[in-house]
């Protein structure tokens, strides 16, 4: 007889997978119950003017959901990217929605009304069909994060299987705090791009175990490049986001610690360093401990 009985299964049955939720459902799950209010939703029909010219069917929200509501009773805005549309890529409209939402939150904060911002990343980066416009608006998102994080923590969530890459990985890095699942991935270039450009000798994109060792959520948290490792459970991710806001604005953001990271990079032997050694070296940046040298 199986030992996996109803009592054992109960905790798992009560969980709701965050990864399996749509962007709209993710935003709703992060906000206090009954407070979700979508801005520029599908019925506003603000779509990309460029995709139809290339024979691509638009999505009514252009793959970005912007929702206002509250988190722990405090005003909040959630920007959630939909991976099911064009791989979560950022175009002129979707990127402008995110940048504008962050700008409005900044204006509210400057007037003394704090708005808690959350960005749910699920994106390969810029939408190639709108390359220049997409790159420009990603830069606007990055600038908006830097301006906003002076007033309130900007919290990023990377949970799903698409991960966060390209210019949007820089936007994620600029966030005050990052919540990741073990399934999530964060990197400047995706594995397929690295293999294509540098060859399979550099990285085998089919070696899933190796990829998650290098850029998976567990590794990113262990190396201090993300802050909270959560299971794929909507409730747990919501609690991690709440904790991230409760911690307040840090005296020094991760991206401001330039000298610290340059010193750590100087210790890296790129030919021989292992994921485990990266944890020892970069994990020390988060704890303030003095790392052992890893160059050989």
Secondary structure as UniProt FT lines:
FT   HELIX           6..13
FT   TURN            19..20
FT   HELIX           23..30
FT   TURN            33..34
FT   STRAND          37..39
FT   HELIX           42..44
FT   TURN            49..51
FT   HELIX           52..54
FT   TURN            60..63
FT   STRAND          64..71
FT   TURN            72..73
FT   STRAND          74..81
FT   TURN            83..85
FT   HELIX           86..88
FT   HELIX           92..110
FT   TURN            111..112
FT   STRAND          116..121
FT   HELIX           128..130
FT   HELIX           131..148
FT   TURN            149..151
FT   STRAND          154..158
FT   HELIX           167..174
FT   STRAND          177..181
FT   TURN            182..183
FT   STRAND          185..186
FT   HELIX           191..198
FT   TURN            200..202
FT   TURN            205..206
FT   HELIX           208..215
FT   HELIX           217..222
FT   TURN            223..224
FT   STRAND          228..230
FT   HELIX           234..246
FT   HELIX           254..256
FT   HELIX           258..265
FT   TURN            266..267
FT   TURN            270..272
FT   HELIX           275..287
//
